[in-house]
Amino acid sequence: MPKIKTNRGAAKRFKTTATGKIKRKKSGLRHILTSKATGRKRGLGKSTLVAKSDEKMINRLIPYG
């Protein structure tokens, strides 16, 4: 069985936690920040977990991550 290639774009965007869950950054913090509230921007800066329904798909992209 040959090794599976890691999707490099996904490897840069997602990290696997010690328990096997997948961590991701939130979107919406690049530009047009003046119209967003301070608390909202603070929340967008924090990372979050990928939805359970999407985990299987991302695990295929980062098999060794």
N, C-alpha and C positions, 0 to 999 in steps of 0.2 A: 504494500500500500504506500503510495507516495505521500510526501508531506503536503499539507494544505498551505497555500500562499495566504499570508495575511493581507487584508485590504489596508494599504498604507493610510488612506484618507480616514478610515474608521479608527485606526490605531492612534491617530493624533487627536481624535475627538472623544474617544471613550477609554475609560480605565476600569479594570475589574477590581472589586474590593476583596478583602480576605474571605468574606462569606460567599463570594461568587456573584454578587449583584453587580450591575454595571452603572458607573457614575458618568454623568455628562454635565456640561455647562449649559446655562440658560441662554436663550437668544434675546436680542433686543437691547444690547448695551454698547453698540458700536457708534451710532450716530443718532441725531434728532433727540438729544437727551434733555433739552431745555423744556420740552412739553411733558416730561415724565417727572413724577413726584420723587422726592429724595428717598423716601422709604421704599418705593417701588424699585428704584435704581439699586439700592442696597440689597434688596432681595434678589435681583437679577444677577448680581455679582457672585452669589453663592452657587455651589454646585448642587445637583439633585440626582435622584436615581431614575433610570430608564423605566418606563412602564413595563409591567410584567408581560403584556402581550407582544412587546417589541424585543424582549430579551433573546428569544430563540434566533431571530433574524440577525441580531448584532453579534451573537456568539458564533455564528457562521463566518462573519467577517473578521473577527479577531479570535481565532481558535486557540492561540497560545498566550493571549493577553490577560 
